[in-house]
Amino acid sequence: MDPKARKILLTGLPSCGKTTVITSLAEFLKHRKIAGFYTREIRSHARRTGFAIRTFSGAEGILSSTQLSHGPRVGKYRVDVEGFESLVLPELTAKHARVDVFIIDEIGKMECFSRPFIHAVDAILQGSVHVVATIASKGGGFIARAKTFPEIEIMQVTTANRNELPQKIARLLEPAKDA
């Protein structure tokens, strides 16, 4: 645990590359203990039909889909809150192993339908472990509040900087070397 843990929130327009930054960052940090998750689009016939989740411990599932008949609605998608919680909460609340960096993709409207997710992320942002998370650029409630936590660094992701950000963030998270 690092008393000077970095808390970095990545924001930007849809499709600017936030998830690309997260997955590339995870590659740069593969020598560290990472916990968290990232999302990927589910596509069928060149159309997005939902979002999949993959944890850094290897579990996979569905966050949302146009094919679901239950769950809260965000646009054309229904969110599988229970499925999301069953995959993500063990990853975010694991106390059995030391974690160097939490990587969370994303703190957004779909994810915030889960109160336990909000509580877990709230605790992580107040903790002493590095955090890099993507966050919706707009939104009230926890999305707005997370941006106001002490020592939060907000970085804007753009198509122009998304390729250099992973290495830049990885350097920021490296342990301090003794002089």
Secondary structure, DSSP 8 states (H G I E B T S, - for coil): --TT--EEEEE-STTSSHHHHHHHHHHHTTTS-EEEEEEEEEEETTEEEEEEEEETTS-EEEEEESS-SSS-EETTEEE-HHHHHHHHHHHHH--SS--SEEEEEEESTTGGG-HHHHHHHHHHHHSSSEEEEEE-SS-SHHHHHHTTSTTEEEEE--TTTTTTHHHHHHHHHS-----
